[in-house]
Amino acid sequence: MSSTSEPIGLPAEAASGPRWSRETKVIALIAVAHFVSHVHIMLLPPLFGEVREAFGVSYIQIGLALTAFNVASALLQTPAGFLVDRIGPRAMLTGGLLLGAAAIAAAALLPGYWFFVIAYAFLGVANTVYHPADYTILSATVDHRRIGKAFSIHTFAGYLGSGVTPALVLACAAVWGWRGGFLFAAGLSFTIALLVIVAGSILPRVVHKPGQQPAKGETKVGLGLLLSAPILRNLLFFLCMAMATGGIQTFTVVGLEAIHGTTFSAANVALSGFLLCSAFGVLLGGIIADRTPHHERVAAVGFAFTSTMAILMAWVNMPAAVLVGVMSLGGLLNGMIQPSRDMMVRAVTPPGSFGKVFGFVSTGFNLGGMMGPLLYGWLMDRGEPRAIFMIVVGFFLLALVTAITRAKPQGTTVWTR
């Protein structure tokens, strides 16, 4: 499989330095940017009540802002990936951070509900750059012997951003109101954008040979790559992961209460254990991903237990301590899957196409984010909470099938640095 995309290169001054030092700086810079992207994602949910009261609208109307975010991300993430491959990940990452800062500031400062929704749509546009740019940069700069750990640190930073944002924005809102919380997040995004501008010489750039023009039909070749069986398989994999983990994260508390009468506090502690251990599982998964080429086996182990966890949650009324232990272990193994997931995508991606491929398969997250809440909410409204966990199991198993039946890459890929 080939691509006509331009190769990724490093500035001479960056390439001449010690590799480990440069890699460490690149990983740290990309991790911080990914942290900020998850701050953007988790900014609104903790402040739902205050924002709803400020605009005098319903929860469904406030939820429309998140829908606008996900629709914009789903529609534009693949085009953003093509732009990453064409103009370079550094420029796109910087632009995404600046657009995110502007969108959040606009949501806080512009009057009226519809301005808020439009601002969130632009925040969704900003969100499209992170996965294509981040994975392009990491794949182009980190040695293949350490790429699994690099992916795991990147993902861990995102989990960390999701985890600290509720407490962070609620603390800001307690002092300055919800608009102050939003402006703090906007300031954080702007600050990291400046950091990328100032320290960005270590990041890769697109190298065009003098007088060279993009080949005719480059877009057609790119679309052919995206619609190939290995890439579509990974898109399905990401969609299944989003549907499964989204069901657990969003409906565990209300689902367990409806099925077993589990107390609100016990279910929330168990869910916190799942999320926290998922973050540390990502780091463990990065170490494992660098030590084995059999990433589908890692995914199989993780999916086997997370499926078992969901079945137990649906059918067994576990004591609180047991529930916390089961969900924490499930979270650890769920996190362990993530770096192997990224390595499976990387294994079928030709050099010069990281942006478009990772942008395309990451669209699965947005599709799951749009469909999952509607499906699971409908089941809750019909009084079928146990069906939620059974569907979660189904998506885990479908993801397992897509992983273990994938075609193994032939030979060793040489990555452009």
Residue pairs with C-beta under 8 A, 6 or more apart in sequence:
1 225
1 228
1 348
1 350
2 221
2 350
3 221
3 222
3 225
3 350
3 351
3 352
3 353
4 214
4 215
4 217
4 218
4 221
4 222
4 352
5 85
5 86
5 218
5 222
5 352
5 353
5 355
5 356
6 85
6 86
6 206
6 207
6 208
6 214
6 352
7 206
7 207
7 351
7 352
7 416
8 88
8 89
8 136
8 140
8 204
8 205
8 206
8 207
8 351
8 352
8 354
8 416
8 417
9 140
9 204
9 205
9 206
9 207
9 416
9 417
10 140
10 141
10 202
10 203
10 204
10 205
10 417
11 201
11 202
11 205
13 201
14 22
14 201
14 202
14 203
15 22
15 417
19 143
22 141
22 202
23 141
23 142
23 143
23 146
23 150
25 199
25 202
26 137
26 138
26 141
26 142
26 202
26 203
27 138
27 142
27 150
27 153
27 154
29 195
29 196
29 199
29 200
29 202
29 203
30 134
30 137
30 138
30 154
31 153
31 154
31 156
31 157
32 157
32 192
32 195
33 93
33 97
33 130
33 134
33 192
33 196
34 130
34 134
34 154
34 155
34 157
34 158
34 161
35 157
35 158
35 160
35 161
36 97
36 100
36 161
36 188
36 189
36 192
37 96
37 100
37 127
37 130
37 158
37 161
38 157
38 158
38 159
38 160
38 161
38 162
38 165
39 161
39 165
39 168
39 185
39 188
39 189
40 100
40 104
40 123
40 126
40 127
40 185
40 189
41 127
41 161
41 162
42 161
42 162
42 165
42 166
43 104
43 165
43 169
43 181
43 182
43 185
44 51
44 62
44 65
44 66
44 120
45 166
46 165
46 166
46 169
46 170
47 169
47 170
47 173
47 178
47 181
47 182
48 59
48 62
50 173
50 177
50 178
51 62
51 116
51 178
52 58
52 59
52 61
52 62
54 178
55 61
55 62
55 112
55 113
55 116
57 113
61 113
64 117
65 116
65 117
65 120
66 120
67 370
68 117
68 118
68 120
68 121
68 124
69 120
69 121
69 123
69 124
69 127
70 124
70 366
70 369
70 370
71 121
71 124
71 366
71 370
72 121
72 122
72 123
72 124
72 125
72 127
72 128
73 124
73 125
73 127
73 128
73 363
73 366
74 363
74 366
74 367
74 370
76 124
76 125
76 128
77 127
77 128
77 131
77 132
77 359
77 360
77 362
77 363
77 366
78 226
78 356
78 359
78 360
78 363
79 128
79 359
80 92
80 128
80 129
80 132
80 355
80 359
81 132
81 355
81 356
81 357
81 358
81 359
81 360
82 219
82 222
82 355
82 356
82 359
83 92
83 355
84 92
84 129
84 132
84 133
84 136
84 354
84 355
84 356
84 359
85 132
85 136
85 206
85 222
85 352
85 353
85 354
85 355
85 356
86 206
86 214
87 206
88 204
88 205
88 206
89 132
89 133
89 134
89 136
89 137
89 140
89 203
89 204
89 355
90 133
90 137
90 196
90 200
90 203
90 204
90 205
92 129
92 132
92 133
92 355
93 129
93 130
93 133
93 134
93 137
93 196
93 203
94 193
94 196
94 197
94 200
95 129
96 126
96 127
96 128
96 129
96 130
96 133
97 126
97 189
97 190
97 192
97 193
97 196
98 189
98 190
98 193
99 122
99 123
99 125
99 126
100 123
100 126
100 127
100 186
100 189
101 186
101 187
101 189
101 190
101 193
102 122
102 186
103 119
103 120
103 122
103 123
103 125
103 126
104 119
104 123
104 182
104 183
104 185
104 186
104 189
105 182
105 183
105 186
106 115
106 119
106 122
107 115
107 116
107 119
107 120
107 123
107 182
108 178
108 179
108 182
108 183
108 186
109 179
109 183
110 116
110 119
128 359
131 358
131 359
131 362
132 354
132 355
132 356
132 358
132 359
132 362
133 355
134 154
134 358
135 151
135 154
135 342
135 345
135 346
135 354
135 355
135 358
136 204
136 354
136 355
136 358
137 203
137 204
138 147
138 150
138 151
138 154
139 147
139 346
139 349
139 354
139 415
140 204
140 354
140 415
140 416
140 417
141 203
141 204
141 417
142 150
144 415
145 290
146 290
147 289
147 290
147 343
147 346
148 285
148 286
148 287
148 288
148 289
148 290
148 291
148 339
148 340
148 343
149 286
149 287
149 289
149 290
149 339
150 286
151 286
151 289
151 338
151 339
151 342
151 343
152 282
152 283
152 284
152 285
152 286
152 287
152 289
152 338
152 339
153 283
153 286
155 282
155 335
155 338
155 339
155 342
156 279
156 280
156 282
156 283
156 286
159 275
159 278
159 279
159 282
159 335
160 279
162 275
163 275
163 276
163 279
168 181
168 184
169 181
169 182
169 184
169 185
170 181
172 180
172 181
172 184
173 180
173 181
176 183
176 184
196 203
204 417
215 221
222 353
222 356
225 231
225 350
225 353
225 356
225 357
226 232
226 356
226 357
226 360
229 407
230 348
230 406
230 407
231 348
231 349
231 357
231 360
231 361
233 402
233 406
234 344
234 345
234 348
234 361
234 402
235 360
235 361
235 363
235 364
236 364
236 398
236 402
237 341
237 344
237 361
237 364
237 399
237 402
237 403
238 341
238 361
238 362
238 363
238 364
238 365
238 368
239 364
239 365
239 367
239 368
240 364
240 368
240 395
240 396
240 398
240 399
240 402
241 337
241 341
241 364
241 365
241 368
241 395
241 399
242 364
242 365
242 366
242 367
242 368
242 369
242 372
243 368
243 371
243 372
243 375
243 391
243 392
243 395
244 306
244 310
244 392
244 393
244 395
244 396
244 399
245 334
246 368
246 369
246 372
246 373
246 376
247 372
247 376
247 388
247 389
247 391
247 392
247 395
248 271
248 274
248 310
248 392
249 271
249 274
249 275
250 372
250 373
250 376
251 376
251 380
251 385
251 388
252 267
252 270
252 271
252 274
252 313
252 327
253 264
253 267
253 268
253 271
254 380
254 385
255 313
255 380
255 385
255 386
255 388
255 389
256 262
256 267
256 270
256 313
256 323
257 263
257 264
257 267
258 380
258 383
258 385
259 314
259 317
259 385
259 386
260 317
260 318
261 317
262 317
262 320
262 323
263 320
266 320
266 323
266 324
267 323
269 320
269 324
270 320
270 323
270 324
270 326
270 327
270 328
271 327
273 324
273 325
273 327
273 328
273 331
274 327
274 328
274 330
274 331
274 334
275 331
276 328
276 331
277 328
277 329
277 330
277 331
277 332
277 335
278 331
278 332
278 334
278 335
279 335
280 332
280 335
281 331
281 332
281 333
281 334
281 335
281 336
281 337
281 338
282 335
282 336
282 338
282 339
283 335
284 332
284 335
284 336
285 298
285 335
285 336
285 337
285 338
285 339
285 340
286 339
288 298
288 336
288 339
288 340
289 295
289 298
289 339
289 340
289 342
289 343
292 298
295 340
295 341
295 343
295 344
295 347
295 403
296 340
296 344
296 403
296 404
296 406
297 404
298 336
298 337
298 340
299 337
299 340
299 341
299 344
299 399
299 400
299 403
299 404
300 400
300 403
300 404
301 333
301 336
302 333
302 334
302 336
302 337
303 337
303 396
303 397
303 399
303 400
303 403
304 400
305 329
305 330
305 333
306 330
306 333
306 334
306 396
307 393
307 396
307 397
307 400
309 326
309 327
309 329
309 330
310 330
310 389
310 390
310 392
310 393
310 396
311 389
311 390
311 393
312 318
312 326
313 323
313 326
313 327
313 389
314 386
314 388
314 389
314 390
314 393
315 386
318 326
344 403
344 406
345 357
345 358
345 361
346 354
347 409
347 413
348 357
348 406
348 409
349 357
349 358
350 413
351 413
351 414
351 415
351 416
352 416
375 391
376 388
376 391
379 385
379 387
379 388
379 391
380 388
